Structures are given as C-alpha cells and as structure tokens.
C-alpha cells in the first residue's frame, strides 16, 4: 500500500453514530471524566448530567468504530448546545487517541454538520480550552477548516465554521442508530 487512503480502506472501518442513551450512559460518563489528551474543553459531567443532556442538548453523539481487526467500542463523544442566532456550540468533543489519523474527526464533523443543517443551524462554534494534557488538539479546529474568531489571554480559542461547509468523507462505512436522518 503506497498511500494513506489505501491503508485506511484496507482497515474496512465502520463508524456508528448514535445519540446518548441509557445503554451508553455509563461509558459516556466515564469517557467525559477520564479523557484528557483528545478532549477540546475537558468539561466534566456526572451521570445524571449526561442523562439530562440526552433531552436538553441540541445534539449528542456517541461514536463507535469497528475495523478489520475488531470492535474499538465507543471512541468519541460529542455534545452540541444551541446558541442564539442559529448557532451551535461544540461543548464537548473528545476522542480516543488510538483512532487518530483514521478520518474519524472529519466523519464526526460531517455528522455534526448534517444534523446542524437539518436543524436550521447556520454555524458551528468550536471551543478549545487548553490544559497541560490536551495540547495535542490545540490546532484541531484549524485542521478541520474552522476560522479563529477569538483568543483569550489564557489561550482559550473560539472557532467558527458555516454549517454549509462540505467535509470530505473518510474511507469507512457509516451506520446510524436512533436517528431520523436526511441524506447528505
């Protein structure tokens, strides 16, 4: 295999997107409270708070990944909150480091954008709150095409991306569980 896409295709990946639910709640809570390196805000939530987000957040995603070698399980958690003026803020975005570089980030963003457009949202706002352990993702939003709109003295950055943005697909099959989705 001479290129990354060929390698990724050979992994025969399948990504599954689902909203938060009772079945995944304990694992979601565990990931939210223990993930540090690929965690853009490192916000922490209790299990009752996660349960409340199932009803109150604009979008919740639990993301699972399988490949030719096995089931990686739940590898990412995303929480989006509605803001004024047809905007969503990405409150929480965390991911297992073991699947970095496989296109999961771009597929997760495609999924968020699809839901945002379906909900009449015009813009996604991403927040990066720096910590000693999450420097790995300091340029995450820039790599995905977001525009820097604000930087605080403590290094916290705010990024924007139009919901109309088109993100390339990664070589993986996509499954949806628990959503009524429109086609992209």
Residue, then its C-alpha position, 0 to 999 in steps of 0.5 A: x500500500x503506497x498511500x494513506x487512503x489505501x491503508x485506511x480502506x484496507x482497515x474496512x472501518x465502520x463508524x456508528x453514530x448514535x445519540x446518548x442513551x441509557x445503554x451508553x450512559x455509563x461509558x459516556x460518563x466515564x469517557x467525559x471524566x477520564x479523557x484528557x489528551x483528545x478532549x477540546x474543553x475537558x468539561x466534566x459531567x456526572x451521570x445524571x448530567x449526561x442523562x439530562x443532556x440526552x433531552x436538553x442538548x441540541x445534539x449528542x453523539x456517541x461514536x463507535x468504530x469497528x475495523x478489520x481487526x475488531x470492535x474499538x467500542x465507543x471512541x468519541x463523544x460529542x455534545x452540541x448546545x444551541x446558541x442564539x442566532x442559529x448557532x451551535x456550540x461544540x461543548x464537548x468533543x473528545x476522542x480516543x487517541x488510538x483512532x487518530x489519523x483514521x478520518x474519524x474527526x472529519x466523519x464526526x464533523x460531517x455528522x455534526x454538520x448534517x444534523x446542524x443543517x437539518x436543524x436550521x443551524x447556520x454555524x458551528x462554534x468550536x471551543x478549545x480550552x487548553x490544559x497541560x494534557x490536551x495540547x495535542x488538539x490545540x490546532x484541531x479546529x484549524x485542521x478541520x477548516x474552522x476560522x479563529x474568531x477569538x483568543x483569550x489571554x489564557x489561550x482559550x480559542x473560539x472557532x467558527x465554521x458555516x454549517x454549509x461547509x462540505x467535509x470530505x468523507x473518510x474511507x469507512x462505512x457509516x451506520x446510524x442508530x436512533x436517528x431520523x436522518x436526511x441524506x447528505 
